[in-house]
Amino acid sequence: MASFSVVTNVASINAQANLYTTNIGLRTALTRVSSGFRINYSGDDAAGLAVANSYRSTVAIVSQGVRNANDGLSDLQIKDGALDNISKLLDRLATLATQAASGQTSNASRTTLNAEFSDVIEEITREATVAGVNVVAQGFSVFVSNNGSDGVVSGTIGSATSTALGINALAIDSQTNAQTAVSTIDTAIRALGSVQGQVGQLENRLSYAISLAQTQIVNNKAAESRIRDANIAEESASLTRYNILNQSGIAALAQANQSTSAVLSLLR
C-alpha cells in the first residue's frame, strides 16, 4: 500500500542517491577523457597502479642505460680513431726502417731517417695518451639495463703506447738496427690489431645492447599504457551515458520534490 507523507519524501531521497552515484561516474568519465589516463588516483586501480609504476621505473632506468651506452660508444669511437691513426704511424715506421735497412742507404741518410723515426715513436705514445689507450689492460664498463650484473657491458682494452707495442727502444741508425726494427714493427702491428679488435668487439656489443634496450623501452611503455591509459572510445560512451542519466536524474528529482506538494491538496 502506498504511503503519502509530507515529512519524508522517499522518492526524492532515492532520486538524490541515484543522482549522487551518477555524478561520481560522470566526474570519473570526465577526468579520464580530459587526462587520457584510466588511473588518475590510487583508488581507481591500486594493484594496476603498482604494476604500471614498475613498468615506468623500468623505462626510466633503461632509457638512462641507453644514454650510458651511447656515451661509452662515443668513447670507444674516439679510441678507435686514434688506434687507426697509430696504425698509419706504424706503417710510416716500417717504411723508414725498410729504407734504412738497405745497404745502399748512406749513414748520413740513416741519421735523417732515424730522427724522423724517433719523432714518430713519440707521436704514437702522445696519441695513445690523448685517446686514453695508454694503460695496460684498461677496464671498460657500461651499465645498460636494470638487470644488475647482467646489465653491464664490460671488457678490457690494451695499451697502444710505444712501450706497450715494444718499439720504444728501436732505432734505425745502422743497417743491423734497421733490419731488427722491421721485424719488431711487424710484431707491433699485430699487437695493435689485437687492441683494435678489443675496441671493435666492445663497440659491437654496445650497439647490440642499445638495440635491445630500445626494444625494452618500447615494450615496457606499451605494457604501462595498457594499464594506465584510458580507452577514449569506452570513456566517451560512458560520458554520454552519465550525461543522459544526470539530466534524467535531475528531472526525476524535480518531479519527486513536487509530489509532496501534491499531497497537500488532500487537505483542502
URFENRA-V40340 format. One record per residue. N is the residue number from 1. RES is the residue in one small letter. SS is DSSP state (~ for helix, > for strand, _ for the rest). PSI is psi in whole degrees, -180 to 180 (999 if undefined). Layout:
BEGIN
n:N res:RES ss:SS psi:PSI
n:N res:RES ss:SS psi:PSI
END
This chain:
BEGIN
n:1 res:m ss:_ psi:134
n:2 res:a ss:_ psi:146
n:3 res:s ss:_ psi:132
n:4 res:f ss:_ psi:116
n:5 res:s ss:_ psi:145
n:6 res:v ss:_ psi:-4
n:7 res:v ss:_ psi:-51
n:8 res:t ss:_ psi:118
n:9 res:n ss:_ psi:89
n:10 res:v ss:~ psi:-40
n:11 res:a ss:~ psi:-40
n:12 res:s ss:~ psi:-42
n:13 res:i ss:~ psi:-42
n:14 res:n ss:~ psi:-42
n:15 res:a ss:~ psi:-39
n:16 res:q ss:~ psi:-41
n:17 res:a ss:~ psi:-44
n:18 res:n ss:~ psi:-38
n:19 res:l ss:~ psi:-36
n:20 res:y ss:~ psi:-45
n:21 res:t ss:~ psi:-41
n:22 res:t ss:~ psi:-41
n:23 res:n ss:~ psi:-36
n:24 res:i ss:~ psi:-47
n:25 res:g ss:~ psi:-39
n:26 res:l ss:~ psi:-44
n:27 res:r ss:~ psi:-40
n:28 res:t ss:~ psi:-45
n:29 res:a ss:~ psi:-42
n:30 res:l ss:~ psi:-43
n:31 res:t ss:~ psi:-45
n:32 res:r ss:~ psi:-41
n:33 res:v ss:~ psi:-41
n:34 res:s ss:~ psi:-32
n:35 res:s ss:~ psi:-26
n:36 res:g ss:_ psi:-1
n:37 res:f ss:> psi:141
n:38 res:r ss:_ psi:-35
n:39 res:i ss:_ psi:108
n:40 res:n ss:_ psi:-24
n:41 res:y ss:_ psi:155
n:42 res:s ss:~ psi:-35
n:43 res:g ss:~ psi:-18
n:44 res:d ss:~ psi:-39
n:45 res:d ss:_ psi:86
n:46 res:a ss:~ psi:-47
n:47 res:a ss:~ psi:-43
n:48 res:g ss:~ psi:-37
n:49 res:l ss:~ psi:-41
n:50 res:a ss:~ psi:-43
n:51 res:v ss:~ psi:-43
n:52 res:a ss:~ psi:-40
n:53 res:n ss:~ psi:-34
n:54 res:s ss:~ psi:-44
n:55 res:y ss:~ psi:-42
n:56 res:r ss:~ psi:-40
n:57 res:s ss:~ psi:-41
n:58 res:t ss:~ psi:-42
n:59 res:v ss:~ psi:-42
n:60 res:a ss:~ psi:-43
n:61 res:i ss:~ psi:-48
n:62 res:v ss:~ psi:-34
n:63 res:s ss:~ psi:-42
n:64 res:q ss:~ psi:-35
n:65 res:g ss:~ psi:-38
n:66 res:v ss:~ psi:-41
n:67 res:r ss:~ psi:-40
n:68 res:n ss:~ psi:-46
n:69 res:a ss:~ psi:-39
n:70 res:n ss:~ psi:-38
n:71 res:d ss:~ psi:-44
n:72 res:g ss:~ psi:-40
n:73 res:l ss:~ psi:-39
n:74 res:s ss:~ psi:-42
n:75 res:d ss:~ psi:-42
n:76 res:l ss:~ psi:-37
n:77 res:q ss:~ psi:-35
n:78 res:i ss:~ psi:-46
n:79 res:k ss:~ psi:-41
n:80 res:d ss:~ psi:-42
n:81 res:g ss:~ psi:-41
n:82 res:a ss:~ psi:-41
n:83 res:l ss:~ psi:-36
n:84 res:d ss:~ psi:-39
n:85 res:n ss:~ psi:-37
n:86 res:i ss:~ psi:-36
n:87 res:s ss:~ psi:-40
n:88 res:k ss:~ psi:-36
n:89 res:l ss:~ psi:-36
n:90 res:l ss:~ psi:-37
n:91 res:d ss:~ psi:-39
n:92 res:r ss:~ psi:-40
n:93 res:l ss:~ psi:-42
n:94 res:a ss:~ psi:-39
n:95 res:t ss:~ psi:-46
n:96 res:l ss:~ psi:-43
n:97 res:a ss:~ psi:-40
n:98 res:t ss:~ psi:-40
n:99 res:q ss:~ psi:-41
n:100 res:a ss:~ psi:-23
n:101 res:a ss:~ psi:-13
n:102 res:s ss:_ psi:139
n:103 res:g ss:_ psi:-16
n:104 res:q ss:_ psi:-4
n:105 res:t ss:_ psi:129
n:106 res:s ss:_ psi:161
n:107 res:n ss:~ psi:-35
n:108 res:a ss:~ psi:-41
n:109 res:s ss:~ psi:-38
n:110 res:r ss:~ psi:-34
n:111 res:t ss:~ psi:-43
n:112 res:t ss:~ psi:-44
n:113 res:l ss:~ psi:-40
n:114 res:n ss:~ psi:-35
n:115 res:a ss:~ psi:-44
n:116 res:e ss:~ psi:-38
n:117 res:f ss:~ psi:-45
n:118 res:s ss:~ psi:-40
n:119 res:d ss:~ psi:-40
n:120 res:v ss:~ psi:-39
n:121 res:i ss:~ psi:-42
n:122 res:e ss:~ psi:-38
n:123 res:e ss:~ psi:-36
n:124 res:i ss:~ psi:-46
n:125 res:t ss:~ psi:-40
n:126 res:r ss:~ psi:-46
n:127 res:e ss:~ psi:-36
n:128 res:a ss:~ psi:-38
n:129 res:t ss:~ psi:-44
n:130 res:v ss:~ psi:-41
n:131 res:a ss:~ psi:-6
n:132 res:g ss:_ psi:26
n:133 res:v ss:_ psi:49
n:134 res:n ss:_ psi:10
n:135 res:v ss:_ psi:131
n:136 res:v ss:_ psi:130
n:137 res:a ss:_ psi:54
n:138 res:q ss:> psi:129
n:139 res:g ss:> psi:144
n:140 res:f ss:> psi:129
n:141 res:s ss:> psi:133
n:142 res:v ss:> psi:129
n:143 res:f ss:> psi:119
n:144 res:v ss:_ psi:-43
n:145 res:s ss:_ psi:-170
n:146 res:n ss:_ psi:24
n:147 res:n ss:_ psi:34
n:148 res:g ss:~ psi:-131
n:149 res:s ss:~ psi:-27
n:150 res:d ss:~ psi:-10
n:151 res:g ss:~ psi:7
n:152 res:v ss:> psi:130
n:153 res:v ss:> psi:116
n:154 res:s ss:> psi:162
n:155 res:g ss:> psi:-173
n:156 res:t ss:> psi:136
n:157 res:i ss:> psi:126
n:158 res:g ss:_ psi:174
n:159 res:s ss:_ psi:151
n:160 res:a ss:_ psi:23
n:161 res:t ss:_ psi:168
n:162 res:s ss:_ psi:-34
n:163 res:t ss:_ psi:-46
n:164 res:a ss:_ psi:-33
n:165 res:l ss:_ psi:-6
n:166 res:g ss:_ psi:26
n:167 res:i ss:_ psi:4
n:168 res:n ss:_ psi:-28
n:169 res:a ss:_ psi:7
n:170 res:l ss:_ psi:152
n:171 res:a ss:_ psi:154
n:172 res:i ss:_ psi:37
n:173 res:d ss:_ psi:-6
n:174 res:s ss:_ psi:164
n:175 res:q ss:~ psi:-40
n:176 res:t ss:~ psi:-46
n:177 res:n ss:~ psi:-37
n:178 res:a ss:~ psi:-41
n:179 res:q ss:~ psi:-38
n:180 res:t ss:~ psi:-39
n:181 res:a ss:~ psi:-36
n:182 res:v ss:~ psi:-48
n:183 res:s ss:~ psi:-37
n:184 res:t ss:~ psi:-40
n:185 res:i ss:~ psi:-36
n:186 res:d ss:~ psi:-41
n:187 res:t ss:~ psi:-40
n:188 res:a ss:~ psi:-36
n:189 res:i ss:~ psi:-41
n:190 res:r ss:~ psi:-37
n:191 res:a ss:~ psi:-40
n:192 res:l ss:~ psi:-38
n:193 res:g ss:~ psi:-35
n:194 res:s ss:~ psi:-42
n:195 res:v ss:~ psi:-42
n:196 res:q ss:~ psi:-37
n:197 res:g ss:~ psi:-39
n:198 res:q ss:~ psi:-42
n:199 res:v ss:~ psi:-43
n:200 res:g ss:~ psi:-40
n:201 res:q ss:~ psi:-43
n:202 res:l ss:~ psi:-37
n:203 res:e ss:~ psi:-45
n:204 res:n ss:~ psi:-42
n:205 res:r ss:~ psi:-42
n:206 res:l ss:~ psi:-37
n:207 res:s ss:~ psi:-44
n:208 res:y ss:~ psi:-38
n:209 res:a ss:~ psi:-40
n:210 res:i ss:~ psi:-43
n:211 res:s ss:~ psi:-45
n:212 res:l ss:~ psi:-44
n:213 res:a ss:~ psi:-39
n:214 res:q ss:~ psi:-36
n:215 res:t ss:~ psi:-40
n:216 res:q ss:~ psi:-39
n:217 res:i ss:~ psi:-47
n:218 res:v ss:~ psi:-47
n:219 res:n ss:~ psi:-39
n:220 res:n ss:~ psi:-37
n:221 res:k ss:~ psi:-39
n:222 res:a ss:~ psi:-41
n:223 res:a ss:~ psi:-42
n:224 res:e ss:~ psi:-40
n:225 res:s ss:~ psi:-40
n:226 res:r ss:~ psi:-27
n:227 res:i ss:~ psi:-46
n:228 res:r ss:~ psi:-36
n:229 res:d ss:> psi:149
n:230 res:a ss:_ psi:146
n:231 res:n ss:_ psi:100
n:232 res:i ss:~ psi:-36
n:233 res:a ss:~ psi:-45
n:234 res:e ss:~ psi:-43
n:235 res:e ss:~ psi:-31
n:236 res:s ss:~ psi:-40
n:237 res:a ss:~ psi:-41
n:238 res:s ss:~ psi:-40
n:239 res:l ss:~ psi:-43
n:240 res:t ss:~ psi:-44
n:241 res:r ss:~ psi:-47
n:242 res:y ss:~ psi:-30
n:243 res:n ss:~ psi:-43
n:244 res:i ss:~ psi:-45
n:245 res:l ss:~ psi:-37
n:246 res:n ss:~ psi:-44
n:247 res:q ss:~ psi:-42
n:248 res:s ss:~ psi:-34
n:249 res:g ss:~ psi:-41
n:250 res:i ss:~ psi:-41
n:251 res:a ss:~ psi:-41
n:252 res:a ss:~ psi:-39
n:253 res:l ss:~ psi:-40
n:254 res:a ss:~ psi:-41
n:255 res:q ss:~ psi:-40
n:256 res:a ss:~ psi:-38
n:257 res:n ss:~ psi:-31
n:258 res:q ss:~ psi:-21
n:259 res:s ss:~ psi:-30
n:260 res:t ss:~ psi:-42
n:261 res:s ss:~ psi:-27
n:262 res:a ss:~ psi:-33
n:263 res:v ss:~ psi:-31
n:264 res:l ss:~ psi:-24
n:265 res:s ss:~ psi:-20
n:266 res:l ss:~ psi:-21
n:267 res:l ss:~ psi:-3
n:268 res:r ss:_ psi:999
END
